[in-house]
């Protein structure tokens, strides 16, 4: 009986027009798909310690005709280990576009979570200057969780994974 009520509720909600879509749709100005490589110095081990992290990303595919590719690079330090890869916080990143659009400064807040053996990093913020400014942006990076055996045998020097970038206006 409970299952039939659940099925009825799942059918009834869309029928009555309840929606998770916001009232104000966002106009997407740019979408990019690429890869990020994150390097750790010294390599990550099971022991938390100060680490210099360098991220570099390449977007070979972007949808805006004036910015058909993009790259970025950023270096920062924090305390990390194979067990605690990233933390939350805020930062500034520059996207350099391939095309006619000027480089963009992206000021963002970082959140990360472990999901199914991966670390999903979400950078949410604003393009504050340069091309596409002012606009909102979301960057998502998915990295494989470091292998524990590798953490024990000298450490993890780098991880890589897919990344997406979406720039939007209200």
C-alpha positions in Angstrom: 0.0 0.0 0.0 2.8 2.4 0.8 4.5 1.7 -2.5 1.4 2.5 -4.4 1.0 5.9 -2.5 4.7 6.7 -3.3 4.1 5.9 -7.0 0.9 8.0 -7.0 2.8 10.9 -5.4 5.6 10.7 -7.9 3.1 10.8 -10.7 0.9 13.5 -9.1 3.7 16.0 -8.4 4.5 16.7 -12.1 0.8 16.6 -13.0 0.1 19.5 -10.6 2.9 21.7 -12.0 5.3 21.6 -9.0 8.8 22.1 -10.4 12.4 22.5 -9.2 13.1 24.9 -12.1 13.7 28.4 -10.9 11.3 31.2 -11.9 14.1 33.1 -13.6 16.0 31.0 -16.1 19.7 31.7 -16.5 21.0 32.5 -20.0 24.1 30.4 -20.6 26.9 32.4 -22.3 29.6 29.8 -22.3 30.0 26.1 -21.6 33.4 24.4 -21.7 34.5 20.7 -21.2 38.0 19.7 -20.5 40.5 18.2 -18.1 42.3 19.3 -14.9 45.6 18.0 -13.6 46.3 18.6 -9.9 49.9 18.1 -8.7 50.9 17.8 -5.0 54.3 18.8 -3.6 55.3 16.9 -1.6 53.2 13.9 -2.7 50.1 13.1 -0.6 50.5 10.4 2.0 48.1 9.2 4.8 49.6 11.9 7.1 48.2 15.4 6.8 50.9 18.0 6.2 51.4 21.3 4.4 51.3 20.7 0.6 51.7 23.0 -2.4 49.0 22.2 -4.9 49.2 23.3 -8.5 46.1 22.9 -10.7 46.2 23.4 -14.4 43.2 23.0 -16.7 42.6 22.9 -20.4 39.2 23.3 -22.1 39.6 22.3 -25.7 35.9 22.6 -26.3 33.9 25.7 -25.5 30.6 26.8 -27.0 31.1 30.6 -27.3 32.4 31.6 -30.8 34.6 34.3 -29.3 36.2 32.0 -26.8 36.4 28.5 -28.3 39.1 27.1 -25.9 40.4 28.0 -22.4 43.2 27.3 -20.0 43.8 28.1 -16.3 46.5 27.5 -13.7 46.6 28.2 -10.0 49.0 27.4 -7.1 48.1 27.4 -3.5 49.1 25.8 -0.2 47.1 23.9 2.4 47.2 21.0 4.8 46.2 17.8 2.9 46.5 14.1 2.9 45.1 11.1 0.9 42.3 11.1 3.4 41.6 14.8 3.4 42.2 16.0 -0.2 40.6 19.4 -0.3 38.9 21.9 2.0 36.4 24.6 1.5 37.3 28.2 1.0 37.5 31.0 -1.6 40.0 31.8 -4.3 40.6 33.7 -7.6 41.3 32.0 -10.9 42.0 33.4 -14.4 40.6 31.8 -17.5 42.6 32.6 -20.6 40.4 32.2 -23.7 41.4 31.1 -27.2 39.7 33.6 -29.4 38.8 37.2 -29.3 37.4 37.4 -25.7 39.7 38.9 -23.0 40.9 36.8 -20.1 38.3 36.4 -17.2 38.9 36.8 -13.5 36.8 34.2 -11.6 36.2 34.8 -7.9 34.7 31.7 -6.3 33.9 29.6 -3.3 35.1 26.0 -3.2 33.2 23.0 -1.8 34.3 19.4 -2.2 32.7 16.1 -1.4 33.6 12.4 -1.8 31.1 10.6 -4.1 31.5 7.0 -5.3 35.3 6.9 -5.1 35.7 10.3 -6.5 36.3 13.8 -5.2 33.9 16.3 -6.7 35.1 19.9 -6.4 32.6 22.6 -7.1 33.7 26.2 -7.6 30.8 28.6 -7.6 31.2 32.4 -8.1 31.3 35.4 -10.3 33.3 36.5 -13.3 34.4 39.8 -11.9 36.5 41.3 -14.7 37.5 40.7 -18.3 35.5 38.7 -20.8 32.0 37.7 -19.8 32.0 40.1 -16.7 29.8 40.5 -14.8 28.4 36.9 -14.9 27.9 34.0 -12.6 29.9 30.8 -13.1 30.1 27.2 -11.9 33.1 25.0 -12.4 32.9 21.3 -11.5 36.0 19.1 -11.3 35.8 15.3 -10.7 39.0 13.7 -9.5 39.6 10.0 -8.6 40.1 9.5 -4.9 43.8 8.7 -4.3 44.7 5.0 -4.2 45.5 4.0 -0.6 48.2 1.6 -1.7 49.9 4.4 -3.6 49.5 6.7 -0.5 51.5 4.1 1.5 54.1 3.5 -1.1 55.7 7.0 -1.6 52.6 9.0 -2.0 50.3 10.5 -4.7 52.0 13.1 -6.8 49.1 14.0 -9.0 45.5 13.3 -10.0 43.5 14.2 -13.1 39.9 14.2 -14.2 37.2 15.9 -16.2 36.1 19.4 -15.6 33.2 21.6 -16.9 32.7 25.3 -16.8 29.4 27.1 -17.2 29.1 30.9 -17.4 25.6 32.4 -17.1 23.6 35.6 -16.8 20.2 36.0 -15.0 
